[in-house]
Amino acid sequence: MDIIQRLDLEEYLKEFETFFARPKGYHLIGDLKKNFKYLQLLEKKEFTPPPPVENLDRELIHLKKFGILTHSQIFQFIKIVNYFKYLKSRNWEEFEEWFGKIEIPKEIEKMGEHYNSKGEVIGFPQLAEIGERIKEIEEEIRRELYRYINSRKLEHYLVDRQIHLSGGEEALLLRGGFHHILKGDIVGRSSGGFFYVVPATLKKLKEKKRALFNAREEFLYQIAKEFSQTLRKWVRFLEFINREFDKFDQLQARVFYAKAKGYQFFLPTKTRNFRLREFCHPSLRSCVPINLEWEKQVLIITGVNAGGKTMLLKSILTSAFLGKHLLPMKAREGTQIPLFREVVPIITDPQNSSQDISTFAGRIQEFSQVFKKENGLLGVDEIELGTDANEASILFKVVVEELMKKHRIVITTHHKRLASLLANNPQVELLAAVYDEKRRVPTYQFIKGTIGKSYAFETAQRYGIPFNLVTRAKREYSDDLERLDQLIERSTQLEFQLKRREAELEKRLEEVELEKARLAESRLRAEQALEREKERLQREFGEAIKEAKRALKARQEREFHRHLNRAHSLHKEARSRWEKRLEKESPSSPLRRPPKPGEQVRYRNNIGELLEIKGKWGIVEIDGKRVTLPLRDLELVTSTPKREVKIVKPKPTRADVSLDLHGLRLEEALEKVEEFLNNAVLAGFDEVVIYHGVGKGILAKGVKELLERHPLVKSFENAPPSMGGIGAKIVRL
């Protein structure tokens, strides 16, 4: 069975191939890295896709054998040439190494001027003259037919007063007996038994028209013959540009398909780490995104029935297959896919009655073929299928240990013995599907490092097996095996809880590290400001000392006192500025001391009550709305008693619905976000947009963490592609 069918990619590729200018396979031509670079460049360009073009392999062979092409065949080559003329006219410097080597011959370029957008031949006076004469004769024929239609003698025999087309001839529709009135040729009969008649008087006009048609066809044939001779001289160029067109067609189809679906491109690399971020298989309508980290040689997936094991296996193989062919996929930035020579899915039941092949025999045949290959990604669904589980466990343990020397392997199984046998190998990684015990449904989530329970009894009951039968089966189930399953289940739950706690601790650690970085940056700025102030004071004290020295050198007493007074004044001014700065920055200052809960505070033009203090942030109620503000921006209001304070909420002088953080440092950006959200709430906005960009992800991560814990934020999500995609957040307040 074809790999496309095994990975459920038929619909995906069928839809993708509609973006081609002409039918072809999905395989790319040329170097993988260079094609990936072109894809990235084309994603940023605005351009028109190529027009539909037919396959021209037979036409090229026909030219080599001195054949004459029709104008429709010649026009296919002209469309390719014209499209590359269009691409070259875009003057894309990044594509100069490609398009620059395509030099279109002047003869072919001039030939293209003789075809319009519909492929009709133009630009020949003789051909235009023949066309005009044909139109004149056709008009004369129609006038003659209308003369008969309006004739009183023929009125009784006319079925209607229209000109009909029968057998390519313009004719009248008449009843029987018309030959007493009109001489003509019957060219057909209607379903009602009437006759399509061409009057004999039109015979000469028809002959003239036919002669003109023949003359035009002869003239067109001579032009086609001349054009074919010209193309034959440039047949190597035509072969070259035909191949280049297919190369570009492969790229443009990928770009326009990715834009239409909102998919991404990922270049496979020579790495061991297989990382999927929010990956969705293209065949799934309702997808639970997959997040996976896999570094070892073998991945064994166990756990509940219908818990997503097979789809996870197919998703891993599909991502490798799509990446290998640079086909777009639905995944998030950070996805990393290793490069494999081949992707080998052993998924379906290979049983074949006509060839007397059992399920197990078919599986063994497929495994035997894999031994002959190297550097592949092998995916096996239900590895023990078709034979005794105990024997299969030992057999496939040996087989897998040998195959893992050449391939990366993904396996799904329900048999714990095989998983436990392979789990002792340091190059084997375990992954278990998680089951929701309370709701009795799979969660489609997976945890590392443990063997999952199959939950066969629960699944059977969920899908309609009577409760009494399930209960009886449980009773007959071995007590030892039941206890083993309970231990496995308990270890799975503990592992899941541990993983969740580890994730929470990692998140807290990241927050601490972020706060540490903020404090370090603030401290650095404060130290730099202090150094600048010291330098300024030293300069001012130096000027004062110079004035004092000038006073000592003064010859006259009056001049001595003037210099001395000047020195004293400079010293006093510098000391006053320094004391004011210290007083302003001193935490003991009554106006600068941190406010306490219950006190009135001022934030810009707004006055409200401080309700609670959380670290460096304060929760303030302003006009009935609670906002979180930095304590450093709150000014204590001491002159007005609390009971007499009137809360005033003027609109912010500047409140926008969007904020652009490009080019800002993390700490500066987060301060901007805090200010922006507070102003937006005070202005009454319900929804705003924050543009943080993609870059290295530092700014995006910091903004996301701030939004997750901010009390003013109800929810947020990535913007649609037209508004910035993953480089922007839509925030609801």
N, C-alpha and C positions, 0 to 999 in steps of 0.2 A: 504493500500500500504506500502511496506517495506521502512524503513527509508533510506536505501541505494539508492533506486530509487528517493525518494523525495528530497534528497540532491544531486542528480546527481553524485553519486560516483561509479556507476557500472564499468566504464572503469578503474578508479583508482584501485579498489580492484581486478579487473580481472588481471591487469598488476602486482599488488603486489603479488598475489597468485602464479605467475609463479616462484617466488624466493623460494617457499617452496620445501623441499625435498620430501614431499608427501602431497596430498591434505588435507586441513583442513580449519576451519574458522579463522577469524581474531582475535578472543578473546584471550587475554593473560592469562596464567596460573600463579597464585601466586601474591605476594605483588607488588603493583604498584611502590612504591619507590625503592624496591630492583631491579625490572626489569629495571627501568630507570637507576640505577647505572650500571647494567650490559651492557646496551646499550651504555652508555658513554664510558665504558672500551673497549668494542668490537670495537667501532669506531676507536680507536687508535691502534688496533691490526691488524697484517697481518696474515690471515689464509685462508685455503681452505674450501669452503662451503661443506656441507655434500652431499653424493651421493644420487641419487633417491632411495627411499625405499617405499615398498608397505605397506598398512595398515595391521597390524598383529593382530587385535582383534579376528578374526575367528581362526587364528592359535593358539592363546593362549587358546581359549576355546577347540580346538581340542586336545591340549596337556593335558589339565585337564581331558578330557574324555578318556585318554590313547590311543589317535590316533597316527598314524605315519605320520610325515610330509615328503613332497618331498624335494629333495635337493635344489630346487629353493626357497622353503619356509624357509628352514634352513638357506640358504645363506642370506636372508633378515635380520635375527637376527644377523648373523655374521657381516654384513655390519655396523649395529648399534654399535656392540661391538668394531669393529675395529676403528670406527670414534671416540668413546670415548677414546680408547687407544691413538689415535693421539692427541686429545685435552689434555689428561693428560701428554703426552710427551712434550707439549709446556712449562710446568712448569710456568704457570701464577699464581703468588702469589695471585693476586686479586680474582682468581676463586677457590682458595684452599678450601674455605668453601663449595663449590658446588661439584667440581670434586673430591675433596679429599675423599668424602663419598662414591664414586662409586668404589667398589672393585670388579674387574672382576674375577670370579672363574677360577682356573687353568684349569679345565676340559673343559670349554667353550673356553678359550684362546687357548688350545692345539687343540681343534676341528677346530678352525679357520685356523690352519696351513694346513688343508687338502682341502682348497678351493683356487683357484687362483682368479685373479681380475675379471674374466668372470663368476665365480660361478661354474667352473668345478671341479670335485673331483680329487685330486692328492694325492701323497704320499703313495700309496698302490702298492707294487710290483706285486701282482697277477692281479690287474686291469690293470697295465701297460703292463703286458705280454699278456693279452687278447687283448688289443688294438693293439699291434704289430702283433699278429696273424691275426686279422681282416684286417689290412693293407696289409699283405702278400697275403691273399686270394683275396682281391679286386684287387691287382696288377696282380695276376694270371688270374682273370676273364677278365681284360682289355687286357692282352696279347692274351687270347684266342679269344676275339672279334676282335682284330686287325688282327689275323690270318685269320678269315673269311672275313674281309674287303679286304684283299690282295689276297684272293683266286680267281683264274681265273674261276673256275666253277660257282661261285656265282656272278661274276662281272656283268652279264647281268641283275640280279634281284636287285642289290643294287641301291637305289635311290640316296644316297650320301655315302661318306666315313667317316661318323661320328658315334660316339657312342651316342645314345639318352637315355633319362631317361623317362620312362612311367610307371605310377603307382608304382613308387618307385623302378622299375627294370631297369637295364642297358640293352638296346636292340639295334637291328639293324633295319633300316627302309628299307623294301623290297617291291617289286612289287608282284602282284598275280602270282601264279604258282611256287613259290619258293620251295614248299614241295617236288617236284621231286628231288631237289638237297640237301635240308637241312631239317632236322627234328628239330622241335622246337615248343614252345608254343607262341601263339599270345596273347600279353598282352594289345593291344590297336590298334586303327586306327587313322591315321592322317586326317586332313581336306581334303587332296587331294585323299583320298581313299586308301592310302598305309597302310602297316601292320608293327606294332612294334613287332619284333620276338625275343624271347630269345632262343638260340640254346639249344637243349636237352643235349648236352655234358657239359653244364654249371650247370646242375641240382645238381650234387653232390657238386660242389663248392658253389652253392647258399645255399644248406642245411647246409654245414659246417659254412658258414658265419652267417646263421640264428641261428644256435646252439650257436655260439660264442656271438652273440648279446643277446640271451636269458641268457647265462651265465653271461654276463656283467650286464644285468639288474637285475638278481638275486643277484649278488654280491653288486650292488649299493643299492638294496632294503635292504639287511642285514645291510649295513653301515647306511642307513637312519634310520632303526629301532633302531640300537644301539645309534645313535646320538639323536634320539627322546627321548629315555629313559633317556639319560643324561640331555637333556633340561628339561624334566618333573621334574627332581629333583630340578632344579633351576627355576621353573616357576615363583615364586614370584620375583626373581631377574629380570627375563625377563620382567615382568609387570612393575617393577620399572624403568628399563633402557629404556623401550619403552615410558613411560611417560616423563622421563627426556629428551629423544631425541626430543619429541614434544615441550617441553619447550624451548630447545636450538634452534630448528628449527624456532619457532616463532621469537626469537631474531635475529638470523642470517639473516633471510629473511628481517626483518626491516632494519638492518644495510646495507646490500648489495643493497636494494632498495633505501635507502636514498642516498648512495654514487652514484648510477647510475643516480639519478634525481637531485642531489644537494640539497636535502631537509634537514630539521632540526628536532630535537626532542624537545618537550616542556612538562615538567611535570606539570599537573594541580595541583593547590594548593587551600587551603581554604582561599580565598581572595575575596573581593567584586570587586576589580578593574579588569575590563575586558579590556586588552590592546592588540591591534593587531598592528604589525609593518611590513609594506610591505608584507602583507598577500595576497596570490593569491589562488583562488579556483582551485583545481586540474583539473576540467573539462574545464577550459578556455584556449584556445590556445593563444589568445592575451589578456593579463591581465593588467588592471589598478590597481596597488597595493593598498590595503586598509590599512589606518591608522586610528585607532579608540581608543577612550578613553571612557569607559562606567562604571560608578560607581553606578548609582541608580538602583532601582528595575525594572523599566519599561523603554524601549526605543521605542519611536514612530517615524517612518520614514515616511516623507511626501515628496511631490514634484512632479516634472515633470514625465509624462509617459515615459517609456523606459529609465529612468534615472539611473537605476541600483539599485532600492530599493529592488526588490526581490533577486537579486544576493548578495546584502549586507546582507540581512537577512539569506540567505543560507550560506554565508561565515561565519557569526557569529556562526550559528549552526554547520557547518562543522568543524570549528576550535575546538569547544568544543567536538565534537564527536571524531575527530582524537586524540585530547589530552587525552581524557578519555581512549582510547585504545592504547596510545603510538604509534600511526601511524605517520610516518614522514610527514611534511608539508612544503610548501614553505613560509617561513616567516623569518624576521630578528631578530637578538638578541635584547632582550628587550620585546619581546612578553610575555604576562602574561595571563594565561587562568584559570578561576576558575574551581573547580571540582564539577560536577553535578552528581546526581544519575542517571538521565535519560535525554536524549535530545528528545523533542517531537515536530516534525514539523507538523503544520496544514497548508498545502500549496496548495494541489491540490483540484480540484472540487470534492466533495464526492457524487455527484448526482448518483443515481442508479435506473434506470427505472424498472428493474425486481423486486426490492423490494419496489417500490413505495416510494423512498426516494428522496426528493428534495435537492437542493444545501444547502439551509438554514437548513433544518432538519438534513442533514448529518453533517454540521458544529456544530450544537448544540449537536449532539451525541458525537462528538469528544471532545468538551469542557466538557461534563458531565463526561467523563472518566478521564480527567485531575484533577478533584476535588478530586479523590480518591488517588492521588499521592502527594509526597512531594519532595522538593529540586531538582526540575527539571528546565531545560531551555526550555521554551515554545516559539516557533516561529509561528506567525500567519500572513499569507500573505492575503492582502485585507480582513480585518476582517469583514467588513460590507457586504460581498458578499452574494447575493441571497435574499435580503429582502429590505424593505423600509429603506432608509438611516437615516431618522429622528428617527424612532423607534429603529433602530439598535444602533444609537449613545447612547441613554439612556440605552438600555439593556446591551450593551457591556461595557459601563462605569462601571456599577454595577458588571458585571462579572469579569472584569479586576481587579477592586479594591478588590474583594474577592480572586481571584487567586494569586495576588501579595503578599498575606500573606504567601504563600507556595512556590512560584516559581519566578524565574527571567523571564521576558517576553519581547520579541521583536515583534513589530507590524508594518506592513505597511498599509497605508490607504490613500485614496484621499479625504476623507470627513473631512473638517476642523472643523465641529462641535464636532465630537468625540475627535479630537486632542485638541481642545480648552477646552473641558470639563475636560479631564484628565490632561491638562497642569497645572491646579491649584494645583494638588497634588505634594508635595515636593519630592516624590519618583519617579516622572516621568520626563524623559529627552526627549527633542525634537531634531530631526535631520532632516534637509531639504536638498533634492537634488538640486544642483545648475544648472541653465539653462543659456546657452550663448545666450543672446538676439540678438547680432549682427550676429552671424553665424546661429542662430535658431537651435541649437543642444544641447543635454545634455552634461555636462562636466564630469559626473560620479564622481563628488566631492560632499562632504556634509559639512554643517556647523551646529553647535549646537545652541540650544536655540530659534529656530524659526519654524514657520509652512510654508512649501513651497507651491507654486502654482502649479497646475497640468498641466497647459499649454495645455489643451485639444484642443483648436482651432488651436494652432500652430502645435501640433502633427498631427492632422487630415490633415492639409494642407501639412505637410511634407511627409505624407504617401499617398498622391494622391487624397484627397477629393477636388473637384473643388473649386477654389477661391471664386466664387460668392456664393456658398452654405455656406462656412465658414463665409463670410462677412454678409450674411443674419442672420446666427445663432448668430453672435456677436451683431447685432442690436436688436434682440429679447431677448437677455440676459438682465436680470434686471440691471438697472443703479446702484442700491444700491449694488448688488452683484459684479458688475464690479468694483465699487469704493473700495469695500472691498478687492478684489483681487489685485487692484493696491496698496493699503496700505500694504498688505501682501508682495507683490513683492518688494515694496520700502524698507520695513523693512528688508527683506532678503538681498537685496543689501547692505544696510547700515551695517548689521551684518557681512556680508562677508568682507566688507572693514575694519571694525573694527578688525575682527579677523586677517586679513592680517597685519594691522598696529601693532597690539599687537605682532605678530610673529616677525616683523622687529625690534620692540623695545626690545623684549626679546633677539634677536640675538645680537643687539648692546650692551645690558647690559652684556651678556656673554663675549663679546669682552673686554668691560671695566674691568670686573672682572678678566679676564685672564691677561690683561695688569697690573692691580693692583697687582696681584699675582707675576708677573714677577718683577715689581719694588720692591716689598717687599723682594723678594728673593735676588735681586741685592743689596739692601740696607743692608740686613743681612750679605751678603758675604763681603761687603765693611767694615762694622763695625767690623766683625771678623778679617779681614786683618789689620785694624787699631790697634786693641787690640794687635795682635801678634807683630806688629811693635813697639808699645809702650813698650811691655815687653822686646823685644830685646834691645831697646835703654836704658831702665832702667838697664838691665844687663851690657851693655857697660859702662854707666856712673858709675855704681857701681864698675866696674873694675878700672876705672880711679881714683875714690876716694880711693880705696884700695892702688893703686900705690902711690898716694899722701901721704897717711898715712905711708906707708913704707919709703918714702923719709924723713918724719919728724923724724922717728925713727933711721935713718941712723946715724952712729957714725962719719963717715968721710964725709967731704964736697963733695968729688968726687962722692961718692956713693949717697949722697943726691941729687946732680944735675942729676945723671943718672935716678933715680926714678922719679924725678919731670918732666924731659923731657919725660919720658915714659907716665906719666899721661896726660901731655899736648897733646902728639901725639894721644892717644886713644880718648880723648875728641874731638880733631879736626877732626879725621876720622869719628866718629859717627855723629858730627854736619854736616859734609860735605855730608854724605850719606842721612841724613834726609832732607837737603836743596835741594839736587838733586831730591829726591823723590817728594817733594812738588812742585818743579819747573816743573817736568814732568807731574804731575797730575793737575796742575793749569790751569784753562780754559783761563787765561790771557796770557799764553805762546804763542808767535807768531807762533811756530811750531805746537802747539796743539789746537789752536783756531778752532772752527767749520768752515769748508770751506763754501764759498758762491756760489750760482749758477753762472756759467760762468767761474769759476776757474778750474785749472788743479789739479787733485787729483791722488793719487797712491793707487791701491788696489793690495797688494802683488807684483807680477811682471808686473802688467798691469797699464798703464797710460791712463787716459781718461778725459773727460770734465763733470763736475757736471752740470746737466741740471735743476734739481728741487729738493727741499727738502720737504718731507712729514713726519712730526714728527721726529722720530729717524731714518728715512730711507732716502736715497738719490738715485735719478735716475741718473745713469752715462752712458754716451755713450762711449763704448770701441770698436774701430774698426767697427763702424757702427751698433753695437748692443746695445740696451738699457737694462741695468740690474739694479735691485734694490738691494742696499747694505746697511748694517748698517753704520751710520755715524761714529761710534766709530772705524770702521776698515779702514776709509779713511784718508790718510795722505796728507796734503796740499803740493803741489809742488810749491815752491816760487822762486827757483833759475833760472827757465827757463821761459822766456816770452811766453805768450799764443800763439802768432803767429808763434813761432819757435818750438813749441812742435810737435813731431812726435809720433803719437799713435802707440805703439808697442803692439802686442798681441801674446806673446808666449803661447804655449799650457800649460795648468796647469801641474805641475809636477805629479799630481795624479788626475785622473778623472775616476770614475767608473760609470757603468750603473745601479748600485743598491746601496741602503743605508739601513743598518740594525740599527734600533733605540731601540732594546730590551735592557732593563735595564737602560735606560737613564731617567732623570727627564724631565718634560715637557719643561722647559725653555732651557735646554741643547739640547734637541731633536730638538726644533724649530730652534735654532742656527745652528745645524748640517744640517737641511733641507735647510736653506737659503744658506749656503756655498755650499752644494751639488748641488742645482739648478743652482747657478751662475757658478760653475766650469763646469757643464754639458753643459750649453749654450755656454760657451767659448770654450769648446772642440768640439762643433758642433753636440752634440747628439740631436736626435729628440724625443726619448722616453726613459724613465728610470723607475725603480721600487723602491718603498720605502716600507720597511717592518716595520710596527709599532706594530704588534700583536693585540690581542683582549683585554685580561685582564679586567680591570674595565671600559675601554672605554675612559679614560681621554686623553691618548696619541693619540688614533685614532681620537677623536673629535678635538683636537688641530691641528693635521696635516691636517685634512679635511678643517678646517676654514682657515688655512694658504694658502692651495692650491687654495681655492675659490677666494681669493683676490689677489693672487700673479700675477704680470704683466707678468711674464715669462711663466706662465702655460696657455696653450690653453684649455686643458680638462684633466680630470682624471676619473678613474673608479676603482671599486674593481677588484682585480686580479682573474683569474679563480681558481677553487679549487686546481688544480695541482701546482699553484704558490703561495698558501697561502690564497686564498679566501678573506674573509672580513678582514683578518689580514694584507693585503698588498694593495697598490695602484699603478696602472700603470698610469704614468704621461706623457702627450704629451706636448712638449715644442715648 
